[in-house]
Amino acid sequence: MSKFFDLKTFSDKFRIFLPSDPTNPFDTMLMIEGDIVFLPDGNSSYISILEWNITRINGREKSDPSLVYVRPRFDGSSKDLSRFYFKNNKELTESKQSKISFTVTDLPDIVKMTYATYEFVTAQGIVLGAVQVPLFVPAA
């Protein structure tokens, strides 16, 4: 548990590889590189940002970044944060958008860290890969 006002800006890089077509992974492999950012915004709110760049792997001309979407998964203690996410975001985000952010407000002084997951999926909802993002929720 932490005091919210003690939290500092945090960022971390990630890189994952996933296919645009799960039935043909070798020929459709993509690379996603990005940043996970936690940005305090006042005494009781913060901004969560996921930014990425999706590219074809050299020689994998059958890969198609436009077939990949991003969707959030809020489970356990992060479940209540979905209401903040859906104020300005949709269930599925096209991967070409390359950025998702949302603001969490009205946090108490004492918070704990939890995680949400951003899944990279097909239009049919098949999970191709995922990234976990640290978030903060009320400790009690």
PETA-V300318 format. One record per pair of residues at least 6 apart in sequence whose ideal C-beta (glycine too) atoms are under 6 Angstrom apart, sorted by the first residue. I is the first residue (numbers start at 1). GAP is how many residues later the second one is. Records with the same first field share a line. If there is no record, write none. Layout:
I->GAP / GAP
This chain:
1->109 / 111 / 138
2->109
3->106
4->103 / 105 / 107
5->38
7->33
9->30
10->28
11->24 / 26
12->24
13->22
14->20 / 117
15->18
16->16 / 113
17->12 / 14
18->12 / 102 / 110 / 111
19->6 / 9 / 10
20->8 / 10 / 43 / 44 / 47 / 48
21->7
22->104
27->33 / 35
28->34 / 35
29->28 / 31
30->24 / 33 / 35
31->24 / 26
32->20 / 22
33->20
34->17 / 18
35->16
36->14 / 97
37->12
39->8
40->6
41->6
44->62 / 63
45->58 / 60
46->58
47->54 / 56
48->54 / 87
49->52
50->50 / 68
51->48
52->46
54->11 / 41
56->7
65->30
68->27 / 52
69->23 / 52
70->23 / 48 / 50
71->20 / 21 / 48 / 50
72->13 / 44 / 46
73->44 / 46
74->7 / 8 / 42
77->37 / 60
78->36 / 38 / 57
81->54
84->18 / 20
85->17
89->11
93->7
108->30
110->29
111->25 / 28
112->27
113->21 / 23
114->21 / 23
115->17 / 19
116->17 / 19
117->13 / 15
118->13
119->8 / 11
120->8 / 9
121->6
